[in-house]
Amino acid sequence: MPKGKFVPEGRKGRTMVLVDIRETLSAKAADIFLQVSPGKDFEAITALRAIVKGQRINHELVEETGLKLEQLQDLADRMKNCKFGVIFFGMG
């Protein structure tokens, strides 16, 4: 929520993306919620990594994640174009 020198609008100047296997209270606070299939975190990260590196994407791998290629592409674009990014991850 805090305002800063490079984000004078505070929270309005930030985008929060949450990736989880279920919709939680945090998902309600997020701007974008991506629901990945349980146990398919590795596949989602593998596909995201390939997108970022400009490699060929295995569409079957993406389908396993429960996400669409467009969603992962949007996330990759946001991550590559942000001024400052932070990734938090849990024990799941």
N, C-alpha and C positions, 0 to 999 in steps of 0.2 A: 503493500500500500504506500510506502514512503515515496515522496517526491525527491528528485535528485537533479543534479546539474544536467545530465543527459536525458533524463526522463521527467520533465517538469510536470507532466500530467499524472504522475504516480501510476497506479494500477491501470489506468486507461491507456497508458503508453506501453504496456507490456502485454505479451500473449502467453497464456499458460496452457500447455498441452499436457494432458494426463493420459497415460497408457496403462491400462489395468485389465484384469480378467473380469471384473464386475464393476458396476456403477456404485461408487461410494460417495460419502459426503464431499470428499475432495473433488470428485467429478462434477458435482454441482457448481463448484467454485471455478472450474476450468473453463476456458474459452472453447477448447476443443477436447473432446473425449474420444479416445480410440480404444475400443474394446477388443483385446486380443484373446484368442482361444486359450483356455487353460493348458499350460505345458508347452506353449508354442512361442515363448519369449525368444528363444534362441533363433528360431526361424524368422521371426519378425526383425530381429537385429541383423541377421545375415542378409535379408532382403534389403533393409535400409542401408547397410554398408555397401552392398553392390550398387545401389542407386547413387549413393554419394560418390563412389569411385568411377561411375560411368560404365559399369560392367553390365553384361547381359543379365536379365532377370529371369529366374525360373518361376514361371507363372503358377505352377503347381505348388511351389513353396509358399508363395504369397497367399494362395487360396487356403492353405492349411492354417494360416495365422488368424483367419476370420476377418482380415482387413482387405481393403481393395488397394490395388496398385496405386490408384490416384491418391489415396489417403497417405500412403507411404511416400509418394513423390512430393506431396504438399509438405509433409513433415521434413523431408530432406531439404527442400527448398528453403523452408523457414529456418532450419538450423544453419544452412550455409550462408544465409543472408542476414542473420541477426548480428547486432553489434556486440551483444554479450549474451552468452547462453549458459545455462546451468542445467545439469541433469542430476536428479535425485532418484535413487532407487531403493527399493525395500528388500526384504529377505525372501520374497516370493520367487 
